[in-house]
Amino acid sequence: MRYIQKASPVEAFQYNENTDETQEIPLWFIHACVDGLVFSNDKKDCIRTTKGIVEINHNDYIVKGASNELFVVTPEVFAANYTPRNETH
């Protein structure tokens, strides 16, 4: 039998060297930095995820899932699996 994964809304932003200049940094990401979930290690930016510590590369997307978990998604995977949600109610 085949299944289709249920889609759930997530929040995300693209991480790059000009993040603070080119776009607004989400408050949830700032909290993750303050709480130590996002940190620099040997000149690499990293994030603590449910699967362990993951390196963040420039232009990766930082995604906050439905259960508030954070994970890193490459631009190619993000483009293939995520579309902007219409925010009008």
C-alpha positions in Angstrom: 0.0 0.0 0.0 1.2 3.5 -0.7 0.9 6.5 1.6 1.2 10.3 1.3 2.9 12.1 4.1 0.6 14.5 5.8 1.7 18.1 5.4 1.9 20.3 8.4 2.7 24.0 8.5 6.2 24.9 9.6 8.2 28.1 10.1 11.5 28.5 8.3 14.1 31.0 7.2 17.2 30.9 5.0 20.5 31.1 6.9 23.4 33.0 5.3 26.2 35.3 6.2 23.9 38.3 5.7 21.0 37.0 7.6 20.8 39.9 10.0 21.0 42.4 7.1 18.8 40.9 4.5 15.8 39.5 6.4 14.2 39.6 9.8 15.4 36.9 12.1 12.5 35.0 13.6 12.1 35.4 17.4 12.1 31.6 17.8 15.5 31.4 16.2 16.8 34.2 18.6 15.5 32.2 21.5 17.2 29.0 20.2 20.5 31.0 20.1 20.1 32.3 23.6 19.1 28.8 24.9 22.3 27.3 23.3 20.5 25.3 20.6 22.3 27.3 18.0 26.0 27.9 18.5 29.4 28.2 16.9 31.9 25.4 17.1 35.4 25.6 15.5 34.2 28.4 13.2 31.2 26.4 12.1 27.6 27.2 13.0 25.7 24.3 14.5 22.3 23.5 15.8 21.2 20.9 18.3 18.4 18.8 16.8 16.5 15.8 17.9 19.0 13.7 15.9 22.1 15.3 17.4 24.3 18.3 16.5 24.1 19.3 12.8 26.3 21.8 11.0 24.5 24.7 9.4 25.8 25.7 5.9 25.2 29.1 4.4 21.9 29.1 2.5 20.5 26.1 4.4 17.0 26.6 5.8 16.4 26.4 9.5 13.0 24.9 10.0 10.8 24.9 13.2 8.5 21.9 13.0 5.0 21.4 14.3 6.3 20.2 17.7 8.7 23.2 17.9 11.7 21.0 17.0 14.4 22.6 14.9 16.1 21.0 11.9 18.4 22.0 9.0 17.2 21.5 5.4 19.4 22.1 2.3 18.1 24.6 -0.3 17.5 21.8 -2.8 15.4 19.7 -0.4 13.6 22.7 0.9 12.6 23.8 -2.7 11.4 20.2 -3.5 9.3 19.8 -0.3 8.1 23.2 0.9 5.9 25.9 -0.6 5.0 29.2 1.0 1.7 29.1 2.8 -0.9 31.7 2.1 -1.3 33.6 5.4 -4.7 35.2 4.6 -7.5 34.0 6.9 
